[in-house]
Amino acid sequence: MNLKDKIRQIKDGKLTAERNIKHFLELIKKNDKKINAFIKLNENALKEAKEIDKKIKKGKAGKLAGLAIAIKSNINTKGLIASCASKTLGNYISPFDATVIKRIKEEDGIIIGMTNMDEFACGSSGETSAYGPTKNPVNTDLIPGGSSSGSAASVAADFCDLALGSDTGGSIRNPASHCGIVGLKPSYGLVSRYGLIDLSMSLDQIGTFSTDVYGSALLLNVIAGNDEYDPSTFKVEIPNYTHFKAEKLKVGLSDNFRKLCSPEVYEEIEKALKKSCKGNGWEIVKVDLKHVDLAVQAYYPLCYVEFFSGTRRFDGRRYGHRIEEVCGPEVLRRILGGSEISKAEHKGLFYRRALKAKQLITQDFENAFKKADIIIAPTVPRLPHKIGSKITVEEMYGYDALTIPANLAGICTISVPAAKIKGIPVGMQIMAPAFQEARMFNAAAAFEQNVI
């Protein structure tokens, strides 16, 4: 049953919220030991579902009434542990709801639990969690991708209807691609970050996971919008993203992305795109994104410095433990790296140069969008490795080579399933200019209809 049909059944009384939540809790209890998608379940979920059933019967329920939504463990959810999958915050019970959680609850969505993730969102594979790696439901020998590994896996394993993650450089789209689902990173400033324990404040965005494009569009409609508690949010019109419209689009392809990608992955994406263009009457145009090869090198100095700055509050005095004493090696690498870059900054060696590269990449996209309505690329340049495989730091960071540019440019982008290679899902990114989510969703829905 797709999400739209389930919502209709709940609204018509053919499926109760209580039954929906109970079904998911039973599946989690039965199957999550082999996936490790959740760190903590919401013990009040069934009780909350019963209350929402009363609202449904009165015809007063919201857009998400009765739906189960999983939450990445770096988003504050009142009464649940927001551990960031770290021993540092292992006992930190959120005293408040993040703005996105507040908006979900106002529309009667039910938080089913807090999901596993790379520790403090430091990782691209789902392996750095203090609670053990998340496994890919498609093939449990493989990584699911990260850092929002548990949220992606929970949707792919049918443990919930929808999920929230956070995306700093690909942390939603990367696992969405590996797990064969839809993952959305909105434009920077469209969704409030208030209540997010972020990795990098200038890059992070909260986004969505779903099994289809409609689900992500629906959830974005609920969580998007200006927030007085987050000055980085913009006052922009929020259309109904679920009203998909057929559009004749100019689709941008860049050889600069091709150079960063394995041939087998790129060829499958190109093949799927050409099929979709033929079915939708789209035109392919070439665009030049000559600076995207600098994205990884620009991203990590920015990320390291902002993460180092943000972690200074985790000193063990107010709550939790001192982060340096209990964190894993990847978190420590980024703290030490950020510290060293900060020390060198008086000479402008790294951070300011990274900002210049960020500006060049942003300008490249602005120029490209003068020729194309959307830009297409593979989501991840390679297939996922086996859990526990020894790969270099450079190889791990390379997983995000195709996703980081969108974060640096602040544009919106969605990963949709496009193909399979040896049974492993491969995602395609659809990128659109900042705050043009409606166009992005229209393209994604059309692609979904003609290819998937």
C-alpha positions as a Markdown table, in Angstrom:
| # | Residue | x | y | z |
|---|---|---|---|---|
| 1 | Met | 0.0 | 0.0 | 0.0 |
| 2 | Asn | 1.4 | 3.4 | -1.0 |
| 3 | Leu | 1.3 | 6.3 | 1.5 |
| 4 | Lys | -1.5 | 8.2 | -0.3 |
| 5 | Asp | -3.7 | 5.1 | -0.1 |
| 6 | Lys | -2.8 | 4.6 | 3.6 |
| 7 | Ile | -3.7 | 8.1 | 4.4 |
| 8 | Arg | -7.1 | 7.7 | 2.7 |
| 9 | Gln | -7.7 | 4.5 | 4.6 |
| 10 | Ile | -6.9 | 6.1 | 7.9 |
| 11 | Lys | -9.2 | 9.1 | 7.1 |
| 12 | Asp | -12.0 | 6.7 | 6.1 |
| 13 | Gly | -11.7 | 4.7 | 9.2 |
| 14 | Lys | -10.6 | 1.5 | 7.4 |
| 15 | Leu | -7.2 | 1.6 | 9.2 |
| 16 | Thr | -6.7 | 3.0 | 12.7 |
| 17 | Ala | -3.7 | 4.9 | 13.9 |
| 18 | Glu | -3.4 | 2.4 | 16.7 |
| 19 | Arg | -3.3 | -0.5 | 14.3 |
| 20 | Asn | -0.8 | 1.2 | 12.1 |
| 21 | Ile | 1.6 | 2.0 | 14.9 |
| 22 | Lys | 1.2 | -1.5 | 16.5 |
| 23 | His | 2.1 | -3.1 | 13.1 |
| 24 | Phe | 5.3 | -1.1 | 12.9 |
| 25 | Leu | 6.3 | -1.8 | 16.5 |
| 26 | Glu | 5.8 | -5.5 | 16.0 |
| 27 | Leu | 8.0 | -5.4 | 12.8 |
| 28 | Ile | 10.7 | -3.5 | 14.7 |
| 29 | Lys | 10.7 | -5.9 | 17.6 |
| 30 | Lys | 10.9 | -8.9 | 15.1 |
| 31 | Asn | 13.4 | -7.6 | 12.6 |
| 32 | Asp | 15.4 | -4.6 | 13.9 |
| 33 | Lys | 18.0 | -6.8 | 15.7 |
| 34 | Lys | 19.5 | -7.5 | 12.3 |
| 35 | Ile | 19.2 | -4.0 | 11.0 |
| 36 | Asn | 20.0 | -1.8 | 14.1 |
| 37 | Ala | 18.0 | 1.1 | 12.8 |
| 38 | Phe | 16.6 | 2.4 | 16.1 |
| 39 | Ile | 18.4 | 3.5 | 19.3 |
| 40 | Lys | 15.3 | 4.2 | 21.3 |
| 41 | Leu | 11.5 | 3.7 | 20.7 |
| 42 | Asn | 8.8 | 6.0 | 21.9 |
| 43 | Glu | 7.1 | 4.0 | 24.7 |
| 44 | Asn | 4.0 | 6.3 | 24.4 |
| 45 | Ala | 3.5 | 5.7 | 20.7 |
| 46 | Leu | 0.4 | 3.5 | 21.1 |
| 47 | Lys | -1.1 | 5.7 | 23.7 |
| 48 | Glu | -0.6 | 8.7 | 21.4 |
| 49 | Ala | -2.2 | 6.7 | 18.5 |
| 50 | Lys | -5.3 | 6.1 | 20.5 |
| 51 | Glu | -5.7 | 9.8 | 21.1 |
| 52 | Ile | -5.3 | 10.6 | 17.5 |
| 53 | Asp | -7.9 | 8.0 | 16.6 |
| 54 | Lys | -10.4 | 10.0 | 18.6 |
| 55 | Lys | -9.5 | 13.1 | 16.6 |
| 56 | Ile | -9.9 | 11.2 | 13.3 |
| 57 | Lys | -13.4 | 10.1 | 14.3 |
| 58 | Lys | -14.3 | 13.7 | 15.0 |
| 59 | Gly | -12.9 | 14.8 | 11.7 |
| 60 | Lys | -10.3 | 17.1 | 13.4 |
| 61 | Ala | -7.1 | 15.3 | 12.6 |
| 62 | Gly | -4.1 | 16.8 | 10.8 |
| 63 | Lys | -2.3 | 16.0 | 7.6 |
| 64 | Leu | -0.1 | 13.3 | 9.1 |
| 65 | Ala | -2.7 | 11.7 | 11.3 |
| 66 | Gly | -1.8 | 8.2 | 12.3 |
| 67 | Leu | 1.5 | 8.0 | 10.4 |
| 68 | Ala | 4.6 | 6.7 | 12.1 |
| 69 | Ile | 7.7 | 8.9 | 11.7 |
| 70 | Ala | 11.2 | 8.0 | 12.8 |
| 71 | Ile | 13.6 | 10.7 | 13.9 |
| 72 | Lys | 17.4 | 10.9 | 13.6 |
| 73 | Ser | 18.9 | 11.0 | 17.1 |
| 74 | Asn | 20.4 | 14.5 | 16.6 |
| 75 | Ile | 16.9 | 16.2 | 16.5 |
| 76 | Asn | 15.5 | 17.1 | 19.9 |
| 77 | Thr | 12.3 | 15.3 | 20.7 |
| 78 | Lys | 10.8 | 16.0 | 24.1 |
| 79 | Gly | 11.1 | 13.1 | 26.5 |
| 80 | Leu | 13.3 | 11.0 | 24.2 |
| 81 | Ile | 17.1 | 10.6 | 24.2 |
| 82 | Ala | 18.9 | 12.7 | 21.6 |
| 83 | Ser | 22.2 | 10.9 | 21.9 |
| 84 | Cys | 23.6 | 11.7 | 18.5 |
| 85 | Ala | 24.6 | 8.0 | 18.7 |
| 86 | Ser | 27.4 | 9.0 | 21.1 |
| 87 | Lys | 28.3 | 8.1 | 24.6 |
| 88 | Thr | 28.8 | 11.8 | 25.1 |
| 89 | Leu | 25.0 | 12.3 | 25.2 |
| 90 | Gly | 24.0 | 8.8 | 26.0 |
| 91 | Asn | 21.7 | 10.0 | 28.8 |
| 92 | Tyr | 20.6 | 13.3 | 27.4 |
| 93 | Ile | 16.8 | 13.4 | 27.4 |
| 94 | Ser | 15.5 | 16.2 | 25.2 |
| 95 | Pro | 13.7 | 18.9 | 27.4 |
| 96 | Phe | 11.9 | 20.4 | 24.3 |
| 97 | Asp | 10.7 | 19.7 | 20.8 |
| 98 | Ala | 12.7 | 20.9 | 17.8 |
| 99 | Thr | 10.5 | 23.1 | 15.5 |
| 100 | Val | 10.2 | 20.3 | 13.0 |
| 101 | Ile | 9.0 | 17.9 | 15.7 |
| 102 | Lys | 6.5 | 20.5 | 17.0 |
| 103 | Arg | 5.1 | 20.9 | 13.5 |
| 104 | Ile | 4.8 | 17.2 | 13.0 |
| 105 | Lys | 2.9 | 16.7 | 16.2 |
| 106 | Glu | 0.6 | 19.6 | 15.3 |
| 107 | Glu | -0.4 | 17.6 | 12.2 |
| 108 | Asp | -0.9 | 14.5 | 14.4 |
| 109 | Gly | 2.2 | 12.6 | 13.1 |
| 110 | Ile | 3.4 | 10.0 | 15.7 |
| 111 | Ile | 7.0 | 9.8 | 16.6 |
| 112 | Ile | 7.8 | 6.1 | 16.7 |
| 113 | Gly | 11.4 | 6.4 | 17.9 |
| 114 | Met | 14.9 | 7.8 | 17.6 |
| 115 | Thr | 17.2 | 6.3 | 14.9 |
| 116 | Asn | 20.8 | 5.2 | 14.8 |
| 117 | Met | 23.3 | 7.4 | 12.9 |
| 118 | Asp | 27.0 | 8.1 | 12.5 |
| 119 | Glu | 28.2 | 9.6 | 15.8 |
| 120 | Phe | 27.4 | 13.3 | 15.8 |
| 121 | Ala | 26.8 | 12.9 | 12.0 |
| 122 | Cys | 30.5 | 12.3 | 11.4 |
| 123 | Gly | 30.5 | 9.7 | 8.8 |
| 124 | Ser | 29.2 | 8.5 | 5.4 |
| 125 | Ser | 28.6 | 4.9 | 6.1 |
| 126 | Gly | 26.6 | 4.4 | 9.3 |
| 127 | Glu | 29.5 | 2.6 | 10.9 |
| 128 | Thr | 30.7 | 5.1 | 13.5 |
| 129 | Ser | 27.8 | 4.9 | 15.9 |
| 130 | Ala | 28.6 | 4.1 | 19.5 |
| 131 | Tyr | 25.6 | 1.7 | 19.3 |
| 132 | Gly | 27.0 | -0.4 | 16.5 |
| 133 | Pro | 26.6 | 0.0 | 12.7 |
| 134 | Thr | 23.3 | 0.2 | 11.0 |
| 135 | Lys | 22.9 | -2.4 | 8.3 |
| 136 | Asn | 21.4 | -2.0 | 4.8 |
| 137 | Pro | 18.0 | -3.7 | 4.6 |
| 138 | Val | 18.6 | -4.5 | 0.9 |
| 139 | Asn | 21.7 | -6.5 | 1.9 |
| 140 | Thr | 22.7 | -6.6 | 5.5 |
| 141 | Asp | 26.4 | -7.2 | 4.6 |
| 142 | Leu | 26.6 | -3.7 | 3.1 |
| 143 | Ile | 26.6 | -0.3 | 4.6 |
| 144 | Pro | 23.3 | 1.7 | 4.4 |
| 145 | Gly | 25.2 | 5.0 | 4.0 |
| 146 | Gly | 25.3 | 7.8 | 6.4 |
| 147 | Ser | 25.2 | 9.8 | 8.4 |
| 148 | Ser | 21.4 | 9.4 | 8.6 |
| 149 | Ser | 21.7 | 5.6 | 8.4 |
| 150 | Gly | 19.0 | 4.6 | 10.8 |
| 151 | Ser | 16.4 | 6.9 | 9.4 |
| 152 | Ala | 17.0 | 5.6 | 5.9 |
| 153 | Ala | 17.1 | 2.0 | 7.0 |
| 154 | Ser | 13.9 | 2.3 | 9.0 |
| 155 | Val | 12.0 | 3.5 | 5.9 |
| 156 | Ala | 13.6 | 0.9 | 3.6 |
| 157 | Ala | 12.9 | -1.9 | 6.2 |
| 158 | Asp | 9.2 | -0.8 | 6.5 |
| 159 | Phe | 9.6 | 0.1 | 10.1 |
| 160 | Cys | 7.8 | 3.4 | 9.7 |
| 161 | Asp | 5.9 | 5.6 | 7.2 |
| 162 | Leu | 8.3 | 8.5 | 7.0 |
| 163 | Ala | 11.6 | 9.6 | 8.6 |
| 164 | Leu | 13.6 | 12.8 | 9.3 |
| 165 | Gly | 17.3 | 13.1 | 8.9 |
| 166 | Ser | 19.9 | 15.9 | 8.6 |
| 167 | Asp | 22.1 | 16.6 | 5.6 |
| 168 | Thr | 25.4 | 18.4 | 5.8 |
| 169 | Gly | 27.1 | 17.1 | 2.7 |
| 170 | Gly | 24.9 | 14.2 | 1.6 |
| 171 | Ser | 23.8 | 12.6 | 4.8 |
| 172 | Ile | 20.2 | 12.1 | 3.7 |
| 173 | Arg | 20.8 | 11.5 | -0.1 |
| 174 | Asn | 23.7 | 9.1 | 0.4 |
| 175 | Pro | 21.8 | 6.5 | 2.5 |
| 176 | Ala | 18.6 | 7.1 | 0.4 |
| 177 | Ser | 20.6 | 6.0 | -2.6 |
| 178 | His | 22.1 | 2.9 | -1.0 |
| 179 | Cys | 18.8 | 1.8 | 0.5 |
| 180 | Gly | 16.7 | 2.4 | -2.6 |
| 181 | Ile | 14.3 | 5.1 | -1.2 |
| 182 | Val | 13.7 | 8.8 | -1.7 |
| 183 | Gly | 15.8 | 11.3 | 0.3 |
| 184 | Leu | 15.3 | 15.1 | 0.2 |
| 185 | Lys | 17.7 | 17.9 | 1.2 |
| 186 | Pro | 15.7 | 21.2 | 1.1 |
| 187 | Ser | 17.2 | 24.6 | 0.2 |
| 188 | Tyr | 19.2 | 26.1 | 3.1 |
| 189 | Gly | 16.9 | 28.3 | 5.1 |
| 190 | Leu | 13.6 | 26.6 | 4.1 |
| 191 | Val | 13.4 | 24.3 | 7.2 |
| 192 | Ser | 14.1 | 25.4 | 10.7 |
| 193 | Arg | 17.2 | 24.0 | 12.3 |
| 194 | Tyr | 16.1 | 25.0 | 15.8 |
| 195 | Gly | 16.5 | 21.9 | 18.0 |
| 196 | Leu | 19.0 | 20.2 | 15.7 |
| 197 | Ile | 22.3 | 19.2 | 17.2 |
| 198 | Asp | 24.1 | 20.1 | 14.0 |
| 199 | Leu | 27.4 | 19.1 | 12.5 |
| 200 | Ser | 28.0 | 22.3 | 10.6 |
| 201 | Met | 25.7 | 25.3 | 11.1 |
| 202 | Ser | 26.2 | 26.9 | 7.7 |
| 203 | Leu | 25.5 | 23.7 | 5.7 |
| 204 | Asp | 23.1 | 21.5 | 7.7 |
| 205 | Gln | 19.5 | 21.1 | 6.7 |
| 206 | Ile | 16.8 | 18.8 | 8.1 |
| 207 | Gly | 15.2 | 16.7 | 5.4 |
| 208 | Thr | 13.0 | 13.7 | 4.7 |
| 209 | Phe | 13.0 | 10.0 | 3.8 |
| 210 | Ser | 10.1 | 8.2 | 2.2 |
| 211 | Thr | 9.4 | 5.3 | -0.1 |
| 212 | Asp | 8.0 | 7.6 | -2.8 |
| 213 | Val | 8.2 | 11.2 | -3.9 |
| 214 | Tyr | 4.7 | 12.0 | -2.5 |
| 215 | Gly | 5.8 | 11.1 | 1.0 |
| 216 | Ser | 8.7 | 13.5 | 1.0 |
| 217 | Ala | 6.6 | 16.3 | -0.5 |
| 218 | Leu | 3.9 | 15.8 | 2.1 |
| 219 | Leu | 6.3 | 15.9 | 5.1 |
| 220 | Leu | 8.2 | 18.9 | 3.7 |
| 221 | Asn | 4.9 | 20.8 | 3.5 |
| 222 | Val | 4.5 | 20.2 | 7.2 |
| 223 | Ile | 8.0 | 21.1 | 8.4 |
| 224 | Ala | 8.9 | 23.9 | 6.0 |
| 225 | Gly | 8.6 | 27.6 | 6.7 |
| 226 | Asn | 10.0 | 30.6 | 8.6 |
| 227 | Asp | 10.7 | 30.1 | 12.3 |
| 228 | Glu | 11.3 | 32.9 | 14.8 |
| 229 | Tyr | 13.6 | 30.7 | 16.7 |
| 230 | Asp | 15.9 | 30.2 | 13.7 |
| 231 | Pro | 17.2 | 33.4 | 12.1 |
| 232 | Ser | 18.6 | 31.5 | 9.1 |
| 233 | Thr | 15.1 | 30.6 | 7.9 |
| 234 | Phe | 13.6 | 32.7 | 5.1 |
| 235 | Lys | 10.1 | 34.0 | 4.6 |
| 236 | Val | 9.1 | 32.4 | 1.4 |
| 237 | Glu | 5.8 | 31.1 | 0.0 |
| 238 | Ile | 5.3 | 27.4 | 0.7 |
| 239 | Pro | 3.1 | 25.9 | -2.1 |
| 240 | Asn | 1.4 | 22.5 | -1.9 |
| 241 | Tyr | 4.4 | 20.4 | -3.0 |
| 242 | Thr | 2.1 | 17.3 | -3.4 |
| 243 | His | 0.3 | 18.9 | -6.3 |
| 244 | Phe | 2.6 | 17.6 | -9.0 |
| 245 | Lys | 2.5 | 19.3 | -12.4 |
| 246 | Ala | 3.8 | 18.1 | -15.8 |
| 247 | Glu | 6.5 | 20.4 | -17.0 |
| 248 | Lys | 8.7 | 20.6 | -20.2 |
| 249 | Leu | 12.1 | 20.9 | -18.6 |
| 250 | Lys | 15.6 | 21.5 | -19.8 |
| 251 | Val | 17.8 | 19.0 | -17.9 |
| 252 | Gly | 21.4 | 19.9 | -17.3 |
| 253 | Leu | 24.1 | 17.2 | -17.4 |
| 254 | Ser | 27.7 | 18.0 | -16.5 |
| 255 | Asp | 30.8 | 16.1 | -17.5 |
| 256 | Asn | 32.4 | 17.5 | -14.3 |
| 257 | Phe | 30.2 | 15.1 | -12.4 |
| 258 | Arg | 31.0 | 12.3 | -14.7 |
| 259 | Lys | 34.7 | 12.6 | -13.9 |
| 260 | Leu | 34.0 | 12.1 | -10.2 |
| 261 | Cys | 31.9 | 9.0 | -10.7 |
| 262 | Ser | 32.6 | 5.3 | -11.4 |
| 263 | Pro | 31.6 | 4.5 | -15.1 |
| 264 | Glu | 29.2 | 1.8 | -14.2 |
| 265 | Val | 27.2 | 4.1 | -11.9 |
| 266 | Tyr | 27.1 | 7.0 | -14.3 |
| 267 | Glu | 26.1 | 4.9 | -17.2 |
| 268 | Glu | 23.1 | 3.5 | -15.3 |
| 269 | Ile | 22.0 | 7.0 | -14.3 |
| 270 | Glu | 22.4 | 8.3 | -17.8 |
| 271 | Lys | 20.4 | 5.4 | -19.2 |
| 272 | Ala | 17.5 | 6.0 | -16.7 |
| 273 | Leu | 17.6 | 9.8 | -17.4 |
| 274 | Lys | 17.4 | 9.3 | -21.2 |
| 275 | Lys | 14.4 | 7.0 | -20.8 |
| 276 | Ser | 12.7 | 9.6 | -18.6 |
| 277 | Cys | 13.5 | 12.5 | -21.0 |
| 278 | Lys | 11.9 | 10.5 | -23.8 |
| 279 | Gly | 8.8 | 9.8 | -21.8 |
| 280 | Asn | 8.4 | 13.3 | -20.5 |
| 281 | Gly | 9.5 | 15.3 | -23.5 |
| 282 | Trp | 12.5 | 16.8 | -21.6 |
| 283 | Glu | 15.5 | 18.3 | -23.4 |
| 284 | Ile | 19.1 | 17.5 | -22.2 |
| 285 | Val | 21.6 | 20.3 | -22.2 |
| 286 | Lys | 25.2 | 20.4 | -21.2 |
| 287 | Val | 26.2 | 22.6 | -18.3 |
| 288 | Asp | 29.7 | 23.5 | -17.0 |
| 289 | Leu | 30.3 | 23.0 | -13.2 |
| 290 | Lys | 34.0 | 23.5 | -13.5 |
| 291 | His | 34.7 | 23.9 | -9.7 |
| 292 | Val | 32.7 | 20.9 | -8.3 |
| 293 | Asp | 36.0 | 18.9 | -8.1 |
| 294 | Leu | 36.9 | 21.3 | -5.3 |
| 295 | Ala | 33.8 | 20.5 | -3.3 |
| 296 | Val | 35.3 | 17.8 | -1.0 |
| 297 | Gln | 38.4 | 19.9 | -0.3 |
| 298 | Ala | 36.2 | 23.0 | 0.4 |
| 299 | Tyr | 33.7 | 21.2 | 2.5 |
| 300 | Tyr | 35.9 | 19.6 | 5.1 |
| 301 | Pro | 37.7 | 22.7 | 6.4 |
| 302 | Leu | 34.4 | 24.4 | 6.8 |
| 303 | Cys | 32.8 | 21.3 | 8.4 |
| 304 | Tyr | 35.8 | 20.7 | 10.7 |
| 305 | Val | 36.0 | 24.3 | 12.0 |
| 306 | Glu | 32.2 | 24.6 | 12.6 |
| 307 | Phe | 32.0 | 21.2 | 14.2 |
| 308 | Phe | 35.0 | 22.0 | 16.5 |
| 309 | Ser | 33.3 | 25.2 | 17.5 |
| 310 | Gly | 29.9 | 23.5 | 18.2 |
| 311 | Thr | 31.4 | 20.7 | 20.3 |
| 312 | Arg | 33.0 | 23.1 | 22.8 |
| 313 | Arg | 29.7 | 23.0 | 24.8 |
| 314 | Phe | 30.1 | 19.3 | 25.3 |
| 315 | Asp | 32.6 | 19.8 | 28.2 |
| 316 | Gly | 31.0 | 17.4 | 30.7 |
| 317 | Arg | 30.0 | 20.2 | 33.1 |
| 318 | Arg | 26.4 | 20.9 | 32.2 |
| 319 | Tyr | 25.3 | 17.6 | 30.7 |
| 320 | Gly | 26.8 | 14.4 | 29.3 |
| 321 | His | 30.5 | 13.6 | 29.2 |
| 322 | Arg | 33.5 | 15.5 | 27.9 |
| 323 | Ile | 33.3 | 14.7 | 24.2 |
| 324 | Glu | 37.1 | 14.1 | 23.7 |
| 325 | Glu | 37.1 | 11.5 | 26.5 |
| 326 | Val | 34.4 | 9.2 | 25.1 |
| 327 | Cys | 34.0 | 9.9 | 21.4 |
| 328 | Gly | 35.0 | 7.6 | 18.5 |
| 329 | Pro | 38.0 | 8.1 | 16.2 |
| 330 | Glu | 36.1 | 10.0 | 13.4 |
| 331 | Val | 34.6 | 12.5 | 15.8 |
| 332 | Leu | 38.0 | 13.0 | 17.4 |
| 333 | Arg | 39.7 | 13.4 | 14.0 |
| 334 | Arg | 37.3 | 16.3 | 13.1 |
| 335 | Ile | 37.6 | 18.0 | 16.5 |
| 336 | Leu | 41.5 | 17.9 | 16.3 |
| 337 | Gly | 41.3 | 19.0 | 12.6 |
| 338 | Gly | 39.0 | 21.8 | 13.4 |
| 339 | Ser | 41.2 | 22.9 | 16.2 |
| 340 | Glu | 44.3 | 23.0 | 14.0 |
| 341 | Ile | 42.6 | 24.8 | 11.2 |
| 342 | Ser | 41.3 | 27.4 | 13.6 |
| 343 | Lys | 44.8 | 28.0 | 14.9 |
| 344 | Ala | 46.1 | 28.5 | 11.4 |
| 345 | Glu | 43.2 | 30.8 | 10.4 |
| 346 | His | 45.1 | 34.1 | 11.2 |
| 347 | Lys | 47.1 | 33.3 | 8.1 |
| 348 | Gly | 43.9 | 32.5 | 6.1 |
| 349 | Leu | 45.3 | 29.1 | 5.2 |
| 350 | Phe | 42.2 | 27.0 | 5.1 |
| 351 | Tyr | 38.8 | 28.3 | 6.2 |
| 352 | Arg | 38.8 | 31.5 | 4.1 |
| 353 | Arg | 40.1 | 29.7 | 1.1 |
| 354 | Ala | 37.4 | 27.1 | 1.5 |
| 355 | Leu | 34.8 | 29.9 | 1.6 |
| 356 | Lys | 36.2 | 31.2 | -1.7 |
| 357 | Ala | 35.8 | 27.8 | -3.3 |
| 358 | Lys | 32.2 | 27.7 | -1.9 |
| 359 | Gln | 31.5 | 31.0 | -3.7 |
| 360 | Leu | 32.9 | 29.6 | -6.9 |
| 361 | Ile | 30.8 | 26.5 | -6.8 |
| 362 | Thr | 27.7 | 28.6 | -5.9 |
| 363 | Gln | 28.4 | 30.8 | -8.9 |
| 364 | Asp | 28.8 | 27.8 | -11.2 |
| 365 | Phe | 25.3 | 26.6 | -10.2 |
| 366 | Glu | 23.8 | 30.0 | -10.7 |
| 367 | Asn | 25.2 | 30.1 | -14.3 |
| 368 | Ala | 24.2 | 26.5 | -15.0 |
| 369 | Phe | 20.6 | 27.2 | -14.0 |
| 370 | Lys | 20.4 | 30.0 | -16.6 |
| 371 | Lys | 20.6 | 27.2 | -19.2 |
| 372 | Ala | 18.9 | 24.3 | -17.4 |
| 373 | Asp | 15.8 | 24.1 | -15.2 |
| 374 | Ile | 17.1 | 21.2 | -13.2 |
| 375 | Ile | 20.5 | 19.5 | -13.0 |
| 376 | Ile | 21.0 | 15.7 | -12.8 |
| 377 | Ala | 23.8 | 13.6 | -11.4 |
| 378 | Pro | 24.3 | 10.3 | -9.7 |
| 379 | Thr | 23.8 | 10.5 | -5.9 |
| 380 | Val | 26.8 | 8.5 | -4.9 |
| 381 | Pro | 29.8 | 7.8 | -7.1 |
| 382 | Arg | 30.3 | 4.2 | -6.2 |
| 383 | Leu | 28.5 | 1.2 | -4.8 |
| 384 | Pro | 28.4 | 0.7 | -1.0 |
| 385 | His | 31.2 | -1.3 | 0.6 |
| 386 | Lys | 30.8 | -4.2 | 3.1 |
| 387 | Ile | 30.5 | -3.3 | 6.7 |
| 388 | Gly | 33.8 | -3.5 | 8.5 |
| 389 | Ser | 35.9 | -3.2 | 5.3 |
| 390 | Lys | 39.1 | -1.2 | 5.7 |
| 391 | Ile | 38.9 | 1.8 | 3.4 |
| 392 | Thr | 40.9 | 5.0 | 3.5 |
| 393 | Val | 39.6 | 8.3 | 4.9 |
| 394 | Glu | 39.9 | 9.7 | 1.4 |
| 395 | Glu | 37.7 | 6.9 | 0.0 |
| 396 | Met | 35.2 | 7.4 | 2.8 |
| 397 | Tyr | 35.0 | 11.2 | 2.2 |
| 398 | Gly | 34.7 | 10.5 | -1.5 |
| 399 | Tyr | 31.2 | 9.0 | -1.0 |
| 400 | Asp | 29.9 | 12.6 | -0.8 |
| 401 | Ala | 31.8 | 14.0 | -3.8 |
| 402 | Leu | 28.5 | 14.4 | -5.8 |
| 403 | Thr | 26.3 | 15.5 | -2.9 |
| 404 | Ile | 28.4 | 18.1 | -1.2 |
| 405 | Pro | 28.2 | 20.7 | -4.0 |
| 406 | Ala | 24.4 | 21.2 | -3.4 |
| 407 | Asn | 25.1 | 21.9 | 0.3 |
| 408 | Leu | 27.8 | 24.4 | -0.6 |
| 409 | Ala | 25.5 | 26.2 | -3.0 |
| 410 | Gly | 22.5 | 26.1 | -0.7 |
| 411 | Ile | 20.2 | 24.6 | -3.4 |
| 412 | Cys | 17.5 | 22.0 | -3.1 |
| 413 | Thr | 18.0 | 18.4 | -4.2 |
| 414 | Ile | 16.3 | 15.0 | -4.0 |
| 415 | Ser | 17.7 | 11.5 | -4.5 |
| 416 | Val | 15.3 | 9.0 | -6.2 |
| 417 | Pro | 15.9 | 5.4 | -7.0 |
| 418 | Ala | 17.0 | 5.1 | -10.6 |
| 419 | Ala | 18.6 | 1.7 | -11.2 |
| 420 | Lys | 20.2 | -1.4 | -9.7 |
| 421 | Ile | 23.7 | -2.8 | -10.2 |
| 422 | Lys | 24.1 | -6.4 | -9.1 |
| 423 | Gly | 20.9 | -6.0 | -7.0 |
| 424 | Ile | 22.2 | -2.9 | -5.2 |
| 425 | Pro | 20.1 | 0.3 | -5.6 |
| 426 | Val | 21.6 | 3.4 | -7.3 |
| 427 | Gly | 20.1 | 6.8 | -6.7 |
| 428 | Met | 19.8 | 9.8 | -9.0 |
| 429 | Gln | 20.0 | 13.4 | -7.8 |
| 430 | Ile | 17.6 | 16.0 | -9.1 |
| 431 | Met | 18.9 | 19.5 | -8.3 |
| 432 | Ala | 17.0 | 22.8 | -8.6 |
| 433 | Pro | 17.7 | 26.4 | -7.7 |
| 434 | Ala | 17.2 | 27.5 | -4.1 |
| 435 | Phe | 13.5 | 27.5 | -3.0 |
| 436 | Gln | 12.4 | 25.9 | -6.3 |
| 437 | Glu | 11.3 | 22.7 | -4.5 |
| 438 | Ala | 8.0 | 22.6 | -6.4 |
| 439 | Arg | 10.0 | 22.3 | -9.7 |
| 440 | Met | 12.2 | 19.6 | -8.2 |
| 441 | Phe | 9.2 | 17.6 | -6.9 |
| 442 | Asn | 7.5 | 17.9 | -10.3 |
| 443 | Ala | 10.6 | 16.5 | -12.0 |
| 444 | Ala | 11.0 | 13.7 | -9.4 |
| 445 | Ala | 7.4 | 12.6 | -9.6 |
| 446 | Ala | 7.6 | 12.5 | -13.4 |
| 447 | Phe | 10.8 | 10.5 | -13.3 |
| 448 | Glu | 9.2 | 8.1 | -10.7 |
| 449 | Gln | 6.2 | 7.5 | -13.0 |
| 450 | Asn | 8.2 | 6.9 | -16.1 |
| 451 | Val | 11.3 | 5.0 | -14.9 |
| 452 | Ile | 10.8 | 3.4 | -11.4 |
